[in-house]
């Protein structure tokens, strides 16, 4: 199975890190968004299998992205990659429909493990 992934983060450096990790484990079909509004504009229901989003972004937050994506696609996997690890925030994301949560900073193997949890053991070791 080939994944198509949308990566939303306002930090260009963080997007590059996430994309580098994804490519190192065999994910090649990646679309970038510099904020939540751009992510929602680029999201097409049924086209993406995974959305990786930061929480704190301008124009629309990662929580807005999750809510907006869930309104049009109940099946896509949504992983929040953020420094926001406070229990109240995690619960807020879960209630909005997030599939999983990954705290920054993260290791490549941690992201690979999250993907394997949701998509099976099809990914190369980072």
C-alpha positions in Angstrom: 0.0 0.0 0.0 1.4 3.4 -1.0 0.5 6.2 1.4 -0.3 9.7 0.3 0.5 12.0 3.2 -0.4 15.7 4.0 2.1 17.3 6.3 0.9 20.6 7.9 3.4 22.6 10.0 4.1 26.3 10.0 7.8 25.6 10.6 9.6 24.9 7.3 12.4 23.2 9.2 9.9 20.9 10.9 8.2 20.0 7.7 11.6 19.1 6.1 12.4 16.9 9.1 9.1 15.1 9.0 9.4 14.7 5.2 12.9 13.4 5.5 11.7 10.8 8.1 8.8 9.8 5.9 11.0 9.3 2.9 13.6 7.3 5.0 10.8 4.8 5.8 9.6 4.5 2.2 6.8 7.1 2.0 7.2 9.2 -1.1 3.8 10.8 -1.9 3.9 13.8 0.3 2.1 17.2 0.1 3.2 20.1 2.3 1.1 22.8 3.9 2.5 25.8 5.8 -0.5 26.4 8.0 -3.9 24.9 8.8 -5.8 27.0 6.2 -3.5 25.7 3.4 -3.8 22.1 4.8 -7.6 22.2 4.6 -7.5 23.8 1.1 -5.2 21.0 -0.1 -7.0 18.1 1.6 -9.2 16.0 -0.7 -11.4 13.3 0.9 -10.3 9.8 -0.2 -7.1 11.0 -1.7 -4.9 11.0 1.4 -4.5 8.1 3.8 -2.7 10.2 6.5 -2.5 13.7 7.7 0.3 14.8 10.1 -0.4 18.2 11.6 1.2 20.5 14.1 -1.1 22.0 16.8 0.1 25.6 16.9 -0.2 27.2 13.4 -1.4 30.6 12.1 -4.7 31.1 10.3 -6.1 27.7 11.4 -4.7 25.5 14.2 -4.0 21.7 14.0 -7.2 21.3 16.0 -9.1 23.2 13.2 -7.4 20.9 10.7 -8.6 17.8 12.5 -12.1 19.1 12.8 -12.2 20.2 9.2 -10.9 16.9 7.8 -13.2 14.9 10.0 -16.2 16.8 8.6 -15.4 15.4 5.1 -13.4 12.2 5.8 -14.1 9.9 8.7 -11.5 7.3 7.6 -8.2 9.2 7.1 -5.6 8.7 9.8 -4.8 12.0 11.6 -1.6 12.2 13.7 -1.0 15.4 15.8 2.8 16.1 16.0 3.2 18.8 18.6 4.8 20.0 21.8 1.4 20.3 23.3 1.3 17.2 25.6 -0.9 18.6 28.4 -3.6 16.1 29.3 -6.4 18.6 28.6 -5.0 19.3 25.1 -4.6 15.6 24.3 -8.2 15.0 25.3 -9.4 18.0 23.2 -7.6 16.5 20.2 -9.1 13.0 20.8 -12.6 14.5 21.0 -11.9 16.3 17.7 -11.1 13.0 16.0 -7.3 12.7 16.1 -6.1 9.1 15.4 -2.8 9.4 17.3 -0.5 11.8 19.0 3.3 12.3 18.7 5.2 14.6 20.9 8.1 16.8 19.5 10.9 16.2 19.4 10.5 12.6 18.1 12.7 9.9 16.7 12.3 8.5 13.2 11.6 5.0 14.7 8.8 6.5 16.9 7.0 7.9 13.8 7.6 4.6 11.9 6.0 2.7 14.9 2.9 5.0 14.8 2.5 4.4 11.1 2.9 0.6 11.5 0.3 0.7 14.3 -2.2 2.1 11.8 -1.1 0.7 8.5 0.9 -2.5 9.2 4.5 -3.5 8.9 5.2 -2.1 5.5 7.8 0.5 6.4 11.5 0.4 6.2 13.6 1.0 9.3 14.7 4.6 9.5 
